[in-house]
Amino acid sequence: MDAYLLYGLAVVGLVLSLVKDKTKTTTALKKAWKAFEGILPQFLTVLVLVAVALAILDTATISRFLGTKAGIWGILGASIIGAITLIPGFVAFPAAAALLAQGAGATQIAAFVSSLMMVGVVTLPMEIKYFGQRVAILRNVLAFMFSIVAALFVGWMVSL
């Protein structure tokens, strides 16, 4: 129901924008389409990878490695995978939702998503170049620790 409300608001906003200034709205829609075209290959690649993983791995396997009974090892594993993976957020969140639906634990998925967003193992060389080695490594270590704390907090909130 919320989705219908948001889509409705978006359509109303688009119509109001068209009424106010058709040229600017058309330009904005063209830019949005170009951005969508740029994002689409990454999005489709990750969706295919998640779909293949979900097809190969059954619910029991996902639950064993990322379920609530996976414990701290599941949290650490998900955090490490998130830290070394370079996936945009708009792709990571649907993938996380799919994993949750297949039996992954909220704490483990929170660890994956938070470390994915905050830790940058792949981007570390660029960070070192701009911020220096000490600052870049310290930022990534603190972000990794915070992602685990955030995941534990999410797990605690879900258990309430």
Backbone as ProteinMPNN parsed JSONL, in Angstrom:
{"seq_chain_A": "MDAYLLYGLAVVGLVLSLVKDKTKTTTALKKAWKAFEGILPQFLTVLVLVAVALAILDTATISRFLGTKAGIWGILGASIIGAITLIPGFVAFPAAAALLAQGAGATQIAAFVSSLMMVGVVTLPMEIKYFGQRVAILRNVLAFMFSIVAALFVGWMVSL", "coords_chain_A": {"N_chain_A": [[0.82, -1.195, 0.0], [1.955, 1.212, 0.774], [3.759, 1.578, -1.298], [2.112, 2.168, -3.479], [1.149, 4.636, -2.656], [3.519, 6.167, -2.634], [4.258, 5.993, -5.357], [2.057, 7.278, -6.461], [2.361, 9.865, -5.366], [4.739, 10.533, -6.648], [3.923, 10.613, -9.328], [2.064, 12.708, -9.207], [3.791, 14.785, -8.463], [5.408, 14.839, -10.748], [3.552, 15.597, -12.713], [2.835, 18.156, -11.734], [5.315, 19.39, -12.019], [5.612, 19.291, -14.791], [3.518, 20.997, -15.523], [4.415, 23.383, -14.436], [6.989, 23.888, -15.648], [7.683, 22.751, -18.604], [9.944, 22.326, -20.214], [12.186, 22.162, -18.439], [11.386, 19.937, -16.96], [11.32, 17.934, -18.924], [14.035, 17.894, -19.606], [15.092, 17.056, -17.156], [13.94, 14.501, -16.978], [15.208, 13.27, -19.152], [17.883, 13.309, -18.259], [17.598, 11.683, -16.014], [16.909, 9.276, -17.256], [19.298, 8.742, -18.637], [21.012, 8.379, -16.448], [19.817, 6.107, -15.368], [20.303, 4.294, -17.453], [23.065, 4.131, -17.164], [23.308, 2.881, -14.698], [21.986, 0.485, -14.979], [23.472, -1.825, -16.155], [25.196, -2.647, -13.993], [23.291, -3.143, -12.028], [21.727, -5.205, -13.17], [23.686, -7.203, -13.423], [24.366, -7.791, -10.725], [21.847, -8.576, -9.818], [21.467, -10.89, -11.37], [23.59, -12.452, -10.376], [22.784, -12.737, -7.683], [20.357, -14.062, -8.095], [21.258, -16.464, -9.272], [22.811, -17.433, -7.16], [20.793, -17.78, -5.235], [19.33, -19.707, -6.536], [21.077, -21.851, -6.621], [21.826, -22.225, -3.943], [20.049, -23.577, -1.308], [17.388, -22.82, 1.027], [18.1, -23.858, 3.52], [20.904, -23.966, 3.413], [21.593, -21.25, 3.13], [20.553, -20.323, 5.542], [22.21, -21.716, 7.296], [24.755, -20.552, 6.89], [24.283, -17.783, 6.974], [22.186, -17.408, 8.665], [20.27, -16.871, 11.74], [21.341, -18.631, 13.564], [23.928, -18.841, 12.823], [25.523, -17.203, 14.217], [28.284, -15.404, 15.659], [30.226, -15.998, 13.782], [28.871, -15.99, 11.389], [28.16, -13.302, 11.312], [30.702, -12.072, 11.228], [31.666, -13.203, 8.825], [29.786, -12.215, 6.953], [30.316, -9.495, 7.277], [32.961, -9.31, 6.381], [32.701, -10.127, 3.712], [31.038, -8.062, 2.825], [32.791, -5.908, 3.202], [34.792, -6.302, 1.3], [33.478, -6.233, -1.063], [32.299, -4.428, -3.864], [29.575, -2.921, -4.366], [26.868, -0.992, -5.465], [24.562, 0.807, -3.341], [21.846, 0.811, -4.173], [21.633, -1.61, -5.363], [22.493, -3.389, -3.456], [20.6, -3.356, -1.365], [18.118, -4.519, -2.395], [19.21, -7.068, -2.891], [19.919, -7.85, -0.308], [17.368, -7.948, 0.821], [16.309, -10.101, -0.605], [17.962, -12.166, 0.318], [17.272, -12.132, 3.033], [14.617, -12.983, 2.812], [15.076, -15.57, 2.081], [16.004, -16.8, 4.33], [18.224, -15.763, 5.671], [19.767, -14.172, 8.505], [18.762, -11.207, 10.261], [20.737, -9.783, 11.63], [23.116, -10.662, 10.437], [22.712, -9.847, 7.782], [22.533, -7.112, 8.193], [25.146, -6.667, 9.012], [26.52, -7.279, 6.651], [25.478, -5.326, 4.822], [26.037, -2.888, 6.146], [28.86, -2.95, 6.389], [29.455, -3.077, 3.712], [28.636, -0.558, 2.833], [30.222, 1.157, 4.391], [32.933, 0.328, 4.627], [35.854, 0.194, 2.681], [37.612, -1.8, 1.081], [38.339, -2.324, -1.552], [38.532, 0.237, -2.546], [40.558, 1.26, -1.061], [43.313, 1.839, -1.925], [42.895, 4.255, -3.369], [41.868, 5.875, -1.35], [44.102, 5.99, 0.327], [45.835, 7.408, -1.308], [44.624, 9.958, -1.351], [44.06, 10.622, 1.346], [46.114, 9.696, 2.9], [48.053, 6.996, 4.284], [47.793, 6.234, 7.038], [45.39, 7.519, 7.956], [43.498, 6.508, 6.132], [43.568, 3.713, 6.59], [42.934, 3.655, 9.313], [40.356, 4.789, 9.226], [38.962, 2.798, 7.783], [39.265, 0.536, 9.449], [37.96, 1.41, 11.799], [35.424, 1.829, 10.686], [34.774, -0.781, 9.969], [34.651, -2.008, 12.488], [32.543, -0.496, 13.57], [30.51, -1.262, 11.839], [30.024, -3.854, 12.63], [29.16, -3.404, 15.255], [26.846, -1.926, 14.666], [25.394, -3.905, 13.322], [25.001, -5.749, 15.393], [23.405, -4.188, 17.007], [21.136, -3.934, 15.368], [20.362, -6.612, 15.315], [19.734, -6.928, 18.009], [17.587, -5.13, 18.231], [15.734, -6.349, 16.512], [15.225, -8.647, 17.901], [13.685, -7.804, 20.001]], "CA_chain_A": [[0.0, 0.0, 0.0], [2.861, 2.362, 0.812], [4.345, 1.755, -2.624], [1.131, 2.876, -4.309], [1.13, 6.023, -2.2], [4.741, 6.825, -3.114], [4.15, 6.136, -6.814], [1.058, 8.313, -6.693], [2.995, 11.161, -5.083], [5.719, 10.794, -7.704], [3.181, 11.002, -10.538], [1.524, 14.052, -8.953], [4.927, 15.7, -8.54], [5.813, 14.943, -12.152], [2.54, 16.398, -13.413], [3.006, 19.551, -11.297], [6.538, 19.882, -12.635], [5.306, 19.514, -16.205], [2.674, 22.187, -15.628], [5.207, 24.575, -14.099], [8.012, 24.137, -16.665], [7.782, 21.537, -19.412], [11.315, 22.17, -20.713], [13.033, 21.665, -17.354], [10.944, 18.583, -16.615], [11.789, 17.053, -19.992], [15.479, 17.788, -19.428], [15.316, 16.225, -15.965], [13.594, 13.12, -17.325], [16.274, 12.761, -20.022], [19.042, 13.048, -17.398], [17.259, 10.514, -15.196], [16.997, 8.099, -18.117], [20.729, 8.489, -18.862], [21.534, 7.815, -15.203], [19.274, 4.752, -15.292], [21.063, 3.488, -18.411], [24.393, 3.904, -16.605], [23.197, 2.012, -13.526], [21.353, -0.769, -15.355], [24.363, -2.99, -16.27], [25.608, -3.097, -12.659], [22.11, -3.644, -11.35], [21.38, -6.497, -13.747], [24.744, -8.155, -13.089], [24.213, -8.225, -9.335], [20.592, -9.323, -9.726], [21.71, -12.221, -11.923], [24.425, -13.183, -9.419], [21.952, -13.097, -6.533], [19.396, -15.071, -8.537], [21.983, -17.724, -9.426], [23.151, -17.895, -5.814], [19.571, -18.263, -4.591], [18.914, -20.935, -7.217], [22.009, -22.916, -6.255], [21.791, -22.436, -2.499], [18.695, -23.689, -0.78], [17.129, -22.042, 2.24], [18.854, -24.437, 4.641], [22.309, -23.563, 3.283], [21.664, -19.822, 3.448], [20.331, -20.194, 6.986], [23.371, -22.24, 8.015], [25.875, -19.616, 6.814], [23.897, -16.4, 7.271], [21.002, -17.394, 9.519], [20.442, -16.406, 13.117], [22.149, -19.607, 14.302], [25.319, -18.749, 12.366], [26.211, -16.516, 15.301], [29.329, -14.406, 15.412], [30.946, -16.344, 12.558], [28.041, -15.493, 10.291], [28.281, -11.843, 11.317], [32.042, -11.734, 10.731], [31.735, -13.567, 7.406], [29.005, -11.245, 6.188], [31.04, -8.219, 7.339], [34.151, -9.395, 5.526], [32.229, -10.123, 2.323], [30.589, -6.701, 2.543], [33.933, -4.996, 3.17], [35.61, -6.473, 0.093], [32.609, -6.166, -2.234], [31.989, -3.073, -4.329], [28.238, -2.954, -4.952], [26.124, 0.21, -5.083], [23.487, 0.586, -2.385], [20.574, 0.519, -4.807], [21.652, -3.027, -5.701], [22.719, -4.157, -2.235], [19.398, -3.469, -0.539], [17.255, -5.603, -2.895], [19.886, -8.351, -2.682], [19.769, -8.155, 1.118], [15.963, -8.339, 1.035], [16.151, -11.452, -1.141], [18.62, -13.076, 1.254], [16.414, -12.207, 4.226], [13.452, -13.8, 2.478], [15.522, -16.955, 1.933], [16.4, -17.379, 5.61], [19.376, -15.12, 6.314], [19.429, -13.443, 9.721], [18.802, -9.743, 10.154], [22.037, -9.306, 12.122], [24.12, -10.956, 9.42], [22.466, -8.979, 6.631], [22.92, -5.758, 8.607], [26.613, -6.631, 8.989], [26.915, -7.236, 5.249], [25.123, -4.044, 4.201], [26.744, -1.769, 6.781], [30.277, -2.966, 6.002], [29.474, -2.76, 2.289], [28.492, 0.885, 2.67], [31.185, 1.955, 5.158], [34.315, -0.12, 4.502], [36.245, 0.194, 1.271], [38.861, -2.509, 0.81], [38.648, -2.133, -2.969], [38.863, 1.643, -2.774], [41.61, 1.662, -0.12], [44.44, 2.539, -2.565], [42.512, 5.629, -3.692], [41.8, 6.602, -0.079], [45.486, 6.226, 0.778], [46.373, 8.461, -2.165], [44.065, 11.263, -1.011], [44.019, 10.903, 2.784], [47.29, 9.173, 3.574], [47.891, 5.597, 4.697], [47.331, 6.128, 8.422], [43.989, 7.935, 8.044], [42.671, 5.585, 5.346], [43.468, 2.426, 7.3], [42.184, 3.899, 10.552], [38.944, 4.959, 8.877], [38.399, 1.514, 7.4], [39.202, -0.333, 10.638], [36.874, 1.914, 12.642], [34.166, 1.581, 9.981], [34.506, -2.218, 10.08], [34.203, -2.257, 13.865], [31.226, 0.108, 13.735], [29.519, -2.052, 11.1], [29.676, -4.993, 13.487], [28.34, -2.854, 16.341], [25.537, -1.598, 14.083], [24.704, -5.174, 13.062], [24.565, -6.286, 16.694], [22.284, -3.353, 17.434], [19.983, -4.34, 14.565], [19.945, -7.922, 15.842], [19.091, -6.704, 19.32], [16.286, -4.493, 17.984], [14.846, -7.333, 15.909], [14.854, -9.649, 18.92], [12.758, -7.238, 20.984]], "C_chain_A": [[0.866, 1.262, 0.0], [3.465, 2.648, -0.559], [3.388, 2.512, -3.544], [1.068, 4.348, -3.944], [2.345, 6.78, -2.735], [4.718, 7.009, -4.633], [3.152, 7.231, -7.175], [1.62, 9.704, -6.467], [4.008, 11.525, -6.166], [5.03, 11.259, -8.985], [2.616, 12.413, -10.383], [2.64, 15.085, -9.056], [5.392, 15.91, -9.969], [4.828, 15.803, -12.937], [2.666, 17.869, -13.034], [4.245, 20.175, -11.93], [6.322, 20.171, -14.118], [4.48, 20.782, -16.413], [3.503, 23.446, -15.411], [6.226, 24.906, -15.196], [8.282, 22.848, -17.432], [9.215, 21.283, -19.873], [12.234, 21.59, -19.64], [12.669, 20.228, -16.976], [11.424, 17.584, -17.65], [13.293, 16.837, -19.881], [15.811, 16.88, -18.253], [15.013, 14.758, -16.251], [14.653, 12.49, -18.227], [17.526, 12.433, -19.211], [18.806, 11.817, -16.53], [17.364, 9.235, -16.015], [18.452, 7.737, -18.397], [21.366, 7.87, -17.622], [21.073, 6.368, -15.047], [20.028, 3.826, -16.241], [22.464, 3.178, -17.892], [24.385, 2.905, -15.459], [22.757, 0.598, -13.922], [22.321, -1.954, -15.498], [24.818, -3.539, -14.912], [24.438, -3.762, -11.945], [21.75, -5.041, -11.86], [22.416, -7.567, -13.414], [24.572, -8.685, -11.676], [22.914, -9.007, -9.162], [20.754, -10.738, -10.265], [22.544, -13.053, -10.954], [23.62, -13.625, -8.197], [20.96, -14.183, -6.923], [20.058, -16.432, -8.694], [22.343, -18.294, -8.056], [21.93, -18.452, -5.103], [19.059, -19.54, -5.241], [19.789, -22.118, -6.809], [21.895, -23.257, -4.766], [20.339, -22.53, -2.037], [18.593, -22.913, 0.529], [17.945, -22.544, 3.423], [20.32, -24.013, 4.604], [22.483, -22.089, 3.642], [21.495, -19.615, 4.95], [21.545, -20.668, 7.783], [24.515, -21.22, 8.027], [25.519, -18.195, 7.229], [22.667, -16.299, 8.17], [21.309, -16.953, 10.936], [21.304, -17.354, 13.931], [23.608, -19.603, 13.859], [26.171, -17.991, 13.378], [27.258, -15.523, 14.845], [30.098, -14.714, 14.131], [30.172, -15.889, 11.327], [28.125, -13.984, 10.164], [29.636, -11.424, 10.753], [32.183, -12.046, 9.246], [30.995, -12.576, 6.529], [29.705, -9.889, 6.164], [32.247, -8.216, 6.401], [33.746, -9.37, 4.053], [31.77, -8.725, 1.928], [31.746, -5.73, 2.392], [34.723, -5.102, 1.873], [34.791, -6.399, -1.194], [32.33, -4.712, -2.586], [30.678, -3.136, -5.103], [27.533, -1.665, -4.549], [24.941, -0.141, -4.174], [22.163, 0.219, -3.012], [20.488, -0.934, -5.267], [21.744, -3.868, -4.436], [21.441, -4.357, -1.429], [18.411, -4.496, -1.088], [17.887, -6.984, -2.716], [19.756, -8.787, -1.225], [18.35, -8.602, 1.434], [15.724, -9.759, 0.533], [16.79, -12.48, -0.212], [17.818, -13.226, 2.545], [15.21, -13.108, 3.98], [13.813, -15.278, 2.368], [16.091, -17.546, 3.226], [17.629, -16.784, 6.265], [18.899, -14.336, 7.532], [19.568, -11.942, 9.534], [20.154, -9.194, 10.6], [23.111, -9.504, 11.064], [23.943, -10.062, 8.193], [22.822, -7.531, 6.969], [24.436, -5.619, 8.596], [27.116, -6.514, 7.55], [26.685, -5.848, 4.659], [25.908, -2.894, 4.827], [28.227, -1.777, 6.43], [30.433, -2.661, 4.516], [29.455, -1.249, 2.063], [29.641, 1.678, 3.313], [32.645, 1.585, 4.934], [34.66, -0.213, 3.026], [37.574, -0.478, 1.035], [39.293, -2.272, -0.634], [39.102, -0.703, -3.242], [39.985, 2.145, -1.857], [42.802, 2.342, -0.793], [44.116, 3.995, -2.916], [42.427, 6.466, -2.416], [43.193, 6.935, 0.445], [46.098, 7.373, -0.016], [45.905, 9.847, -1.71], [44.166, 11.615, 0.469], [45.268, 10.476, 3.54], [46.993, 7.782, 4.134], [47.29, 5.466, 6.093], [45.836, 6.434, 8.534], [43.088, 6.939, 7.31], [42.489, 4.252, 6.06], [42.68, 2.591, 8.588], [40.691, 4.054, 10.267], [38.285, 3.63, 8.543], [38.286, 0.551, 8.58], [38.064, 0.111, 11.548], [35.508, 1.668, 11.996], [33.789, 0.106, 10.068], [33.993, -2.549, 11.475], [32.796, -1.691, 14.081], [30.156, -0.683, 12.989], [29.101, -3.28, 11.904], [28.813, -4.532, 14.656], [26.937, -2.531, 15.836], [24.737, -2.866, 13.82], [24.192, -5.789, 14.362], [23.385, -5.488, 17.228], [21.011, -3.724, 16.668], [19.448, -5.681, 15.059], [19.233, -7.81, 17.171], [17.708, -6.102, 19.135], [15.283, -5.486, 17.403], [14.361, -8.346, 16.951], [13.879, -9.119, 19.962], [11.317, -7.556, 20.671]], "O_chain_A": [[0.559, 2.244, -0.676], [3.66, 3.803, -0.937], [3.807, 3.391, -4.297], [0.949, 5.208, -4.816], [2.216, 7.9, -3.23], [5.113, 8.06, -5.139], [3.387, 8.017, -8.093], [1.393, 10.613, -7.264], [4.121, 12.689, -6.553], [5.496, 12.186, -9.647], [2.679, 13.218, -11.312], [2.46, 16.139, -9.665], [5.733, 17.026, -10.359], [5.236, 16.645, -13.736], [2.611, 18.739, -13.903], [4.231, 21.34, -12.328], [6.798, 21.182, -14.634], [4.71, 21.541, -17.354], [3.325, 24.448, -16.105], [6.325, 26.055, -15.627], [9.013, 21.972, -16.968], [9.651, 20.133, -19.916], [12.973, 20.64, -19.898], [13.546, 19.408, -16.707], [11.888, 16.5, -17.296], [13.772, 15.715, -20.044], [16.703, 16.036, -18.342], [15.749, 13.874, -15.813], [14.964, 11.307, -18.084], [18.163, 11.404, -19.439], [19.71, 11.004, -16.337], [17.856, 8.22, -15.522], [18.808, 6.558, -18.396], [22.168, 6.942, -17.731], [21.852, 5.504, -14.642], [20.356, 2.697, -15.876], [22.996, 2.097, -18.143], [25.35, 2.164, -15.271], [23.123, -0.374, -13.261], [22.004, -3.028, -14.987], [24.824, -4.752, -14.702], [24.59, -4.819, -11.334], [21.5, -5.95, -11.068], [22.058, -8.715, -13.153], [24.627, -9.894, -11.452], [22.885, -10.0, -8.435], [20.234, -11.687, -9.677], [22.246, -14.226, -10.73], [23.761, -14.757, -7.733], [20.745, -15.127, -6.162], [19.487, -17.447, -8.296], [22.199, -19.493, -7.819], [22.017, -19.484, -4.438], [18.428, -20.365, -4.581], [19.307, -23.241, -6.669], [21.872, -24.427, -4.384], [19.516, -21.667, -2.342], [19.588, -22.419, 1.059], [18.426, -21.753, 4.233], [20.912, -23.733, 5.646], [23.406, -21.725, 4.37], [22.214, -18.821, 5.557], [21.873, -20.094, 8.821], [25.174, -21.041, 9.051], [26.358, -17.479, 7.776], [22.166, -15.2, 8.405], [22.461, -16.695, 11.287], [21.939, -16.929, 14.896], [24.437, -20.29, 14.456], [27.395, -18.123, 13.392], [27.137, -14.892, 13.795], [30.572, -13.797, 13.461], [30.763, -15.455, 10.339], [28.158, -13.444, 9.058], [29.716, -10.535, 9.905], [32.75, -11.255, 8.493], [31.502, -12.146, 5.493], [29.69, -9.204, 5.141], [32.511, -7.228, 5.716], [34.367, -8.681, 3.243], [32.073, -8.254, 0.832], [31.698, -4.829, 1.554], [35.265, -4.106, 1.394], [35.344, -6.493, -2.29], [32.148, -3.873, -1.704], [30.657, -3.368, -6.312], [27.6, -1.28, -3.381], [24.398, -1.244, -4.236], [21.422, -0.595, -2.461], [19.396, -1.437, -5.531], [21.141, -4.938, -4.354], [21.23, -5.431, -0.866], [17.895, -5.294, -0.305], [17.19, -7.955, -2.423], [19.51, -9.96, -0.944], [18.147, -9.525, 2.222], [15.015, -10.534, 1.175], [16.222, -13.547, 0.019], [17.703, -14.327, 3.084], [14.832, -13.901, 4.842], [12.954, -16.143, 2.543], [16.604, -18.666, 3.222], [18.044, -17.257, 7.323], [17.753, -13.889, 7.578], [20.39, -11.472, 8.747], [20.66, -8.24, 10.008], [23.924, -8.611, 10.823], [24.924, -9.576, 7.631], [23.351, -6.807, 6.125], [24.96, -4.572, 8.215], [28.031, -5.739, 7.268], [27.591, -5.264, 4.065], [26.392, -2.017, 4.111], [28.803, -0.715, 6.196], [31.424, -2.058, 4.104], [30.17, -0.73, 1.206], [29.993, 2.754, 2.829], [33.516, 2.448, 5.04], [33.843, -0.653, 2.218], [38.575, 0.202, 0.809], [40.472, -2.046, -0.906], [39.969, -0.475, -4.086], [40.32, 3.33, -1.881], [43.276, 3.353, -0.274], [44.971, 4.87, -2.776], [42.855, 7.62, -2.394], [43.43, 8.034, 0.947], [46.8, 8.214, 0.544], [46.69, 10.795, -1.686], [44.338, 12.784, 0.813], [45.457, 10.855, 4.695], [45.846, 7.44, 4.418], [46.375, 4.669, 6.302], [45.098, 5.668, 9.153], [42.03, 6.569, 7.818], [41.378, 3.725, 6.124], [41.844, 1.749, 8.916], [39.859, 3.508, 10.992], [37.164, 3.367, 8.979], [37.298, -0.176, 8.688], [37.287, -0.72, 12.019], [34.545, 1.336, 12.687], [32.614, -0.224, 10.225], [33.017, -3.284, 11.626], [31.956, -2.338, 14.707], [29.018, -0.77, 13.451], [27.942, -3.692, 11.855], [27.84, -5.199, 15.009], [25.951, -2.83, 16.508], [23.531, -2.9, 14.067], [23.069, -6.291, 14.414], [22.471, -6.05, 17.831], [19.935, -3.818, 17.258], [18.24, -5.865, 15.203], [18.253, -8.508, 17.428], [16.758, -6.51, 19.803], [14.107, -5.462, 17.767], [13.232, -8.834, 16.885], [13.307, -9.897, 20.726], [10.42, -7.148, 21.409]]}, "name": "protein", "num_of_chains": 1, "seq": "MDAYLLYGLAVVGLVLSLVKDKTKTTTALKKAWKAFEGILPQFLTVLVLVAVALAILDTATISRFLGTKAGIWGILGASIIGAITLIPGFVAFPAAAALLAQGAGATQIAAFVSSLMMVGVVTLPMEIKYFGQRVAILRNVLAFMFSIVAALFVGWMVSL"}
